[in-house]
């Protein structure tokens, strides 16, 4: 492959898209073989984070506290919102595209070594490239977000020193199973014998607890091994032999963030011998943590809420958070979603808060079209015997939907963008919008 060294990241991503007929093919044999050829190994502690929701927030909190403690964390998360490079952060900064390219080249060499070609999906190939970059960086801790499930996810080729399972709910049923118990079994696959596993789901499936006991993992359960308390001003965390009191609420908004923060603190406590953390680092890290697209409120007229909620569990959390924001004359919703999502409970939950829908196409063949979403919404309204007339419209892209909202919105209104990483990423293509409604005299 003579031109490999000249390839840009964009070239490599295009190459990865052509390699495999499927977006997802479960199994670790292929990706494990290429990792073996790469001699992929980490010299620092590794934390893997799985779960239906809350993974990205937990990774961000772990990273923020480690940065404040003076450590050099590396983080791998997926998917990205706008640029692929967002998937890998070293010491709090996204990696440069040209820093990634040599690692893509190395994966391709290993994949095709001695003419024995191994088939990799886009996710597997890109995961290996990022893991190789991280394994060669001078890191004190590697934080890996599990992409889908756990047991058969490409990140699970790494034996983590600590595993975190944030929540277990129904999503990706075609790959993970139809209920919480079967999905829990898949997520429990990231556990390792004798090593800590933090379960921050308050009511975990029995399959998760059974698996921990079966393999002899060091199980930390929310409500038993660690917990939190709080009032309107501050909160406190208590774990095995450690307590943090008088903590300010995490900078990430939403009621569920205390669960995520609790899991992150438990993981750091479990690794205290390898990664000692001060109370000051905890306070500063949680106060400064940032993560775009997780109940992100952008000040402006109207207010703009960005949330990657894309399944019933996360949309229920979004609904509760929206409800807690107070009164807005009109709430406009920009919504785009993948074809495999369970739309009925998502739309039924948030529907009462929405006064006008703007359904949008998304830049992926896996998404429903705006027209399909509009039809689904209409059918659900008829089936539910809805009494309220809610206007809807369809748009070619999230940015065009946002432009349509701004034609009619008043300054006191609220705009909610949700349904997928692609929906939120779509309105962030040109940076974070700073909205100024036209109808200032209204």
ROPALUM-672697 format. One line per 5 residues: number of its first residue (from 1); their letters; for each residue z, x, y of C-alpha. Coordinates in steps of 0.5 Angstrom, whole numbers, plus 2048, in hexadecimal, padded with zeros to 3 digits. Example, Ala and Ser with C-alpha at 12.3 -4.5 7.8 and 13.67 -1.06 7.14 Angstrom:
<atoms>
1 = AS = 810:819:7F7  80E:81B:7FE;
</atoms>
This chain:
<atoms>
1 = XXXXX = 800:800:800  7FD:805:805  7FE:800:80B  806:7FF:80A  809:803:80F;
6 = XXXXX = 805:800:814  807:7F9:813  80B:7F5:818  810:7F0:816  80C:7EB:817;
11 = XXXXX = 807:7EE:812  80C:7EE:80D  80E:7E7:80E  807:7E5:80D  807:7E9:807;
16 = XXXXX = 80D:7E6:804  80B:7DF:805  805:7E0:801  808:7E3:7FB  80B:7DD:7F7;
21 = XXXXX = 809:7D6:7F6  810:7D3:7F8  815:7D4:7FD  81A:7D4:7F8  81B:7D6:7F1;
26 = XXXXX = 822:7D7:7EF  824:7DD:7EB  826:7E4:7EB  822:7E7:7E6  81C:7E9:7EB;
31 = XXXXX = 820:7EB:7F1  825:7EE:7ED  820:7F3:7EA  81D:7F5:7F1  824:7F6:7F3;
36 = XXXXX = 825:7FB:7ED  81F:7FE:7EF  821:7FF:7F6  828:802:7F4  82B:7FD:7F9;
41 = XXXXX = 833:7FE:7FA  838:7FD:7FF  83D:802:801  841:7FD:805  845:7F7:803;
46 = XXXXX = 840:7F1:802  842:7E9:804  83D:7E4:802  83E:7DD:805  83B:7D7:801;
51 = XXXXX = 83C:7CF:803  838:7C9:804  83A:7CA:80C  83E:7CE:810  83B:7D5:80D;
56 = XXXXX = 838:7D7:814  83E:7D6:818  843:7D9:813  83E:7E0:813  83E:7E0:81A;
61 = XXXXX = 846:7DF:81B  847:7E5:815  842:7E9:819  845:7E8:820  84C:7E9:81E;
66 = XXXXX = 84A:7F0:81A  846:7F2:821  84C:7F1:825  850:7F5:820  84C:7FB:821;
71 = XXXXX = 848:7FA:81A  840:7FB:819  83E:7F4:816  837:7F2:813  835:7EB:812;
76 = XXXXX = 830:7E8:80E  82F:7E0:810  829:7DC:80F  825:7D8:811  823:7DA:818;
81 = XXXXX = 823:7D6:81E  81D:7D9:822  81C:7E1:820  81C:7E3:819  820:7E9:81B;
86 = XXXXX = 826:7E5:81D  828:7E5:815  82B:7EC:815  830:7EE:81A  833:7F5:81B;
91 = XXXXX = 839:7F6:81F  838:7EF:822  830:7F0:824  82A:7EE:821  826:7F3:81D;
96 = XXXXX = 81F:7F5:820  819:7F3:81D  817:7FA:81C  81D:7FC:819  81C:7F7:813;
101 = XXXXX = 815:7F9:812  816:7FF:80E  81B:7FB:809  816:7F6:808  811:7FC:806;
106 = XXXXX = 816:7FF:801  817:7F8:7FE  810:7F7:7FD  810:7FE:7FA  815:7FD:7F5;
111 = XXXXX = 812:7F6:7F3  80C:7F9:7F1  80E:7FF:7EE  80A:802:7E9  806:7FC:7E9;
116 = XXXXX = 80B:7F8:7E6  80B:7F3:7EB  811:7EE:7EC  810:7E7:7F0  814:7E6:7F6;
121 = XXXXX = 815:7E0:7FA  815:7E0:802  81D:7E0:802  81E:7E5:7FC  819:7EA:7FF;
126 = XXXXX = 81C:7E9:806  823:7E9:803  822:7F0:800  81F:7F3:806  825:7F1:80A;
131 = XXXXX = 82A:7F3:805  827:7FA:804  827:7FB:80C  82F:7F9:80C  830:7FD:806;
136 = XXXXX = 82E:803:80A  831:801:810  838:804:812  83C:7FE:811  843:7FD:810;
141 = XXXXX = 842:7F6:80D  83C:7F2:80B  83C:7EA:80B  837:7E6:807  835:7DF:808;
146 = XXXXX = 833:7DC:802  82C:7D8:803  82C:7D3:7FE  831:7D1:7F8  835:7D8:7F6;
151 = XXXXX = 834:7DA:7EF  82C:7DB:7EF  82C:7DC:7F7  828:7E3:7F8  82F:7E6:7FC;
156 = XXXXX = 833:7E5:7F5  830:7EB:7F3  835:7EF:7F7  83C:7EF:7F4  840:7ED:7FA;
161 = XXXXX = 847:7EF:7FB  849:7E8:7FD  846:7E1:7FD  846:7DB:801  844:7D4:800;
166 = XXXXX = 845:7D0:806  843:7C9:804  840:7C6:7FE  83B:7BF:7FF  835:7BC:7FD;
171 = XXXXX = 82F:7C0:7FF  829:7C3:7FC  82A:7BF:7F6  823:7C1:7F3  826:7C8:7F2;
176 = XXXXX = 82D:7C7:7F2  82F:7C1:7EE  830:7B9:7F0  838:7BA:7F2  83D:7BE:7F5;
181 = XXXXX = 840:7C0:7EE  839:7C3:7EC  838:7C6:7F3  83F:7C9:7F2  83D:7CD:7EC;
186 = XXXXX = 837:7D0:7EF  83B:7D2:7F5  841:7D5:7F1  83B:7DA:7EE  83D:7DE:7F4;
191 = XXXXX = 844:7E0:7F1  846:7E6:7EE  84B:7E7:7E9  852:7EA:7EC  84F:7EA:7F3;
196 = XXXXX = 851:7E5:7F8  84D:7DE:7F9  84F:7DA:7FF  84E:7D3:7FE  84F:7CF:805;
201 = XXXXX = 84C:7C8:803  852:7C4:803  850:7C0:7FD  84C:7C5:7F9  849:7C2:7F3;
206 = XXXXX = 84D:7C4:7EC  847:7C8:7EA  848:7CD:7EF  850:7CE:7EE  84E:7CE:7E6;
211 = XXXXX = 849:7D4:7E7  84E:7D8:7EB  853:7D7:7E5  84E:7D8:7E0  84C:7DF:7E2;
216 = XXXXX = 853:7E1:7E5  851:7E1:7ED  856:7E2:7F2  856:7DB:7F4  858:7D9:7FC;
221 = XXXXX = 858:7D1:7FD  858:7CE:803  85F:7CA:804  862:7CE:7FF  861:7D6:800;
226 = XXXXX = 85F:7D5:807  85F:7CF:80C  85F:7CE:814  863:7C9:819  861:7C8:820;
231 = XXXXX = 862:7C4:826  85E:7C2:82C  85F:7C9:82F  860:7CE:829  860:7CF:822;
236 = XXXXX = 863:7D3:81D  861:7D6:816  865:7D8:810  863:7DC:80A  866:7E0:804;
241 = XXXXX = 86B:7E4:808  868:7E4:80F  868:7DF:815  864:7DE:81B  868:7DA:820;
246 = XXXXX = 865:7D7:827  85E:7D8:826  859:7D6:82B  854:7D1:828  84D:7D4:825;
251 = XXXXX = 848:7D5:82A  843:7D1:825  844:7CA:827  846:7C4:822  84C:7C2:81E;
256 = XXXXX = 849:7C5:817  849:7CC:81B  851:7CD:819  84F:7CC:812  84A:7D2:812;
261 = XXXXX = 84F:7D6:816  854:7D5:811  84F:7D7:80C  84D:7DE:810  854:7E0:811;
266 = XXXXX = 856:7DF:80A  850:7E3:808  853:7E9:80D  85A:7E8:80A  857:7E9:803;
271 = XXXXX = 854:7EF:805  85A:7F2:809  85A:7F8:805  853:7FA:807  852:7F7:80D;
276 = XXXXX = 859:7F6:811  858:7F1:817  85D:7F1:81D  85F:7EA:820  85C:7EC:826;
281 = XXXXX = 855:7ED:823  856:7E6:820  858:7E3:827  852:7E6:82A  84D:7E5:825;
286 = XXXXX = 84E:7DE:824  84E:7DD:82C  847:7E1:82C  843:7DF:826  83C:7DC:828;
291 = XXXXX = 837:7D8:823  831:7D5:826  830:7CE:823  837:7CC:820  839:7C6:825;
296 = XXXXX = 837:7CB:82B  837:7C7:831  833:7C9:837  835:7C7:83E  830:7C4:842;
301 = XXXXX = 82E:7BD:844  82D:7BA:83F  832:7BE:83A  82E:7C1:834  831:7C1:82E;
306 = XXXXX = 82E:7C6:828  830:7C5:821  82D:7C7:81B  830:7C1:817  82B:7C0:811;
311 = XXXXX = 82F:7BC:80C  834:7B6:80B  83A:7BA:80C  838:7BE:812  835:7B8:815;
316 = XXXXX = 83C:7B5:814  840:7BB:818  83A:7BB:81D  83C:7B3:81E  843:7B4:81F;
321 = XXXXX = 842:7BA:824  83D:7B6:828  842:7B0:828  848:7B4:82B  843:7B7:831;
326 = XXXXX = 845:7B0:834  840:7AB:838  839:7AC:83A  834:7A7:83C  82F:7A8:837;
331 = XXXXX = 82E:7AD:831  827:7AF:830  826:7B3:829  821:7B8:827  820:7B7:81F;
336 = XXXXX = 81C:7BB:81A  81E:7BC:813  81B:7BF:80C  818:7BA:807  81E:7BB:802;
341 = XXXXX = 823:7B9:806  828:7B3:805  826:7AF:80C  829:7A8:80B  830:7AB:80B;
346 = XXXXX = 82F:7B0:811  82B:7AB:815  830:7A5:813  836:7AA:815  834:7AC:81C;
351 = XXXXX = 82F:7A6:81E  835:7A2:822  835:7A8:827  82E:7A8:828  82A:7A4:82D;
356 = XXXXX = 823:7A7:82D  820:7AB:827  81B:7B0:828  818:7B2:821  814:7B9:821;
361 = XXXXX = 810:7BD:81C  812:7C3:81A  80F:7CA:819  80F:7CA:811  80C:7C6:80C;
366 = XXXXX = 812:7C5:809  814:7C0:80F  813:7B8:80F  80E:7B7:815  810:7B3:81B;
371 = XXXXX = 80D:7AD:819  810:7AD:812  817:7AE:815  815:7A8:81A  813:7A4:814;
376 = XXXXX = 81A:7A5:810  81E:7A4:816  81B:79D:817  81B:79B:80F  823:79D:810;
381 = XXXXX = 824:799:816  820:793:812  824:794:80C  82B:794:810  829:78E:814;
386 = XXXXX = 82A:792:81A  82C:78E:820  82B:793:826  824:795:828  823:79C:828;
391 = XXXXX = 81D:79F:82B  819:7A5:827  813:7AA:829  810:7AF:825  80E:7B6:827;
396 = XXXXX = 80A:7BC:825  810:7C1:826  817:7C2:828  815:7C4:82F  810:7BF:830;
401 = XXXXX = 816:7BA:82E  81B:7BD:833  815:7BD:838  815:7B5:837  81C:7B4:837;
406 = XXXXX = 81C:7B8:83E  817:7B3:841  81C:7AD:840  823:7B0:840  828:7AF:845;
411 = XXXXX = 82D:7B5:847  833:7B2:843  830:7B1:83D  830:7B5:836  82B:7B8:832;
416 = XXXXX = 82C:7BA:82B  828:7BE:827  829:7BE:81F  826:7BE:818  824:7C5:816;
421 = XXXXX = 824:7CC:819  81D:7CB:81A  81F:7C5:81F  824:7C9:823  81F:7CF:823;
426 = XXXXX = 81A:7CB:825  81D:7CA:82C  81F:7D1:82D  818:7D4:82C  818:7D6:833;
431 = XXXXX = 820:7D7:834  826:7D3:835  823:7CD:839  827:7CC:840  826:7C4:841;
436 = XXXXX = 825:7C1:848  824:7BA:848  81F:7B7:84D  823:7B0:84E  828:7B4:852;
441 = XX = 828:7AD:857  829:7A9:851;
</atoms>
